[in-house]
Amino acid sequence: MKITVQYKSGVSQIFIVPAEIHVTEFRKMAEQVGGEVLKVEFASFNSKPGHYQVGEGKL
């Protein structure tokens, strides 16, 4: 699965991760890489992307 993370610093990072990864595990990893997360966009290679803001309580 392709996941794009936008950080509060304004930097974006694309991650390629297995679909089985737990959301909280991914979030911890993403924060270790780039700091506080602002927005996450999920897109599997076979479907349309999904978007949400971190404050929406989905991550």
Residue pairs with C-beta under 8 A, 6 or more apart in sequence:
1 16
1 17
1 18
1 19
1 21
1 42
1 43
1 44
1 45
2 14
2 15
2 16
2 42
2 43
2 44
2 45
3 14
3 15
3 16
3 17
3 26
3 30
3 40
3 41
3 42
3 43
4 12
4 13
4 14
4 15
4 40
4 41
4 43
5 12
5 13
5 14
5 15
5 30
5 34
5 37
5 39
5 40
5 41
6 12
6 37
6 38
6 39
6 40
6 41
7 13
7 34
7 35
7 36
7 37
7 38
8 35
8 36
8 37
8 38
9 34
9 35
9 36
11 34
13 30
13 33
13 34
15 26
15 29
15 30
17 26
19 44
23 59
24 59
27 37
27 40
27 59
30 37
30 40
31 37
37 54
37 59
38 53
38 54
39 51
39 52
39 53
39 54
40 51
40 52
40 54
40 59
41 49
41 50
41 51
42 49
42 50
42 51
43 49
43 50
52 58
52 59
